[in-house]
Structure formats: C-alpha cells, structure tokens
C-alpha cells in the first residue's frame, strides 16, 4: 500500500509542473536512499514493482480528485505514452479533454479488456 503522504507529495509535484516520469524517478531515488543501497547495487529494475504501484495509485488519485485540471491532464497524457497502467489511461480518458482522444481510446481498448473500457466516451 502506498502512503498517503507519498501520494500528496506526487500530487504537489505534478501541480507544480513535474512530469509523471520525474515523479516516478524521484520516488525510486527516495526508495534507493531510504533502503541504503549503494550505487553498484542498483539496477534498472530495482524497486520497479514498488514504483509501478505508486504510479498507479497516484494516477488514480489524480483522476479522482483533480479532474479537468490542465496540468494534471497534460501530465497524464504524456505518461500514457510510456506506460500501460490502466489507472493512468482510465484517469485520463474519463476525467480530461485531450487532443487525439479518439485515437487514445482505440489504443486503450487494444491494451485493456472491454469490460474495463466500455465507459470511455468517444464523443
């Protein structure tokens, strides 16, 4: 489970203009530091599951609590280019007006089961 203070920190960063990639990288770096890893012990996959869980929770929170905020919409729109986290796609496509939404919906429906995407509006 992701701590509420971590979510709050991520939200604050996004609202101040940080990209979701920056937020993910900073979260990973905090984990590496908190657990005392030496640089030679860190691999590209170190804490990837934990960072994934954090970013899913952050995307869901942003979608639930900050619908329509242009800064959040832009951050999520960029993030979905690099991730296949359903939570980010769903938050973006249900809570924000974005350019190319029809194409994003088509792509999302290829990635995720129709039972998860039927509520996405193509209007």
N, C-alpha and C positions, 0 to 999 in steps of 0.2 A: 504494500500500500504506500502511496506517495503522501508525504507530509503536506498538510495544508500550507505551511509556511513556504515550502518549495514552490507550490502552485502560485501562491501570492507573489513570490519573487519573480517567477516566469511571466506572470501577467504584467507586472510592473515593467519588466524589461521590454516586452512586446509593445506596451502602450508608450514607452519612451523611444520606440523605433528599432529595437533589436529584431533581427530575423529569427525565425524558429531554429534555423541552423545554429546561429550564435547561442541561443538559449540552450540548445542540446549540448553544444560543445562546452559551454560553461558549467552545466550540470555535471557532465562527465569529469571535467577537471576537478570540480569540488569533491566528487567521489574518490578520485585517484588520490587527492591530497588528504582527505579525511581518513582513508584507509592506509595511508603511509606507503604507497607504492613508490618504489624507485623508478626512475625513467626507463631503465633497462628491463623492468618487469612489465611495462605497459605495452599492450598490443592493440591493434586497431579494433579488436573485438572485446577488449576489456570493458566491462560494465555495459555492453550493448543491450542486454535484456533490461537492465535497470533504466537505462536512458530511454529505451523504447516504451516502457511502462509509464515513465514520467511524461514523455511527449504525448502519449495517448490521453493521459489524464489532463494535461494542460490544454490540449486541443478541445477536449470535451468541455472543460470549464470555460474556455474562451467562447465556444459556440453557444453554451447555455447562458452565460452571463454578459456577453459583450456583442450580441447580435447587432449587425448593422454598423459597428464601429469600423470606419475605413481602415484604420491602422491594423486592426485585427484581421480584417478581410484580406488585406494585402499580404500580411504575414502568412496566413493560411493558404492563400492562392499560390504563393511561392513554394511553401512547404509541400503541398500535394504533388508538385513536380518531382520531388525527391523521395517520397515515401508512399507506401501502400498501407498506411494505417487508416483503417475505416473511420476512426474517430475524427481525424483531420478532414477527410473527404466529406463526411456527414455534416460536420460543423460548418464547413464552407458552403456546401450546396443547400443547406436548409436555412442558413441564417444571414447570407450575404448576397448582394448583387455583384456579379463578377463578369468581366468580359469573357466571352467564349464559354459561357455556362453550358450551352447545349453540348459542346464537344467534351467538356469535363464530365457531364452526366453520362455520355456514351462511354467514355473511358472507365468511369467508376463502375458502371454496370458490367463491364467486362471483368473488372477486378473482384467484385463482390457479388454474392448471391442476390438474386432478385428480391428475396424476402427482406433484405436489408436496404434496398434502394428504391423500392416502389413508391415511397413518399417524396422522392426528389422530383421537383416540378420543372418541366421543360419549357414552360411558358417564356 
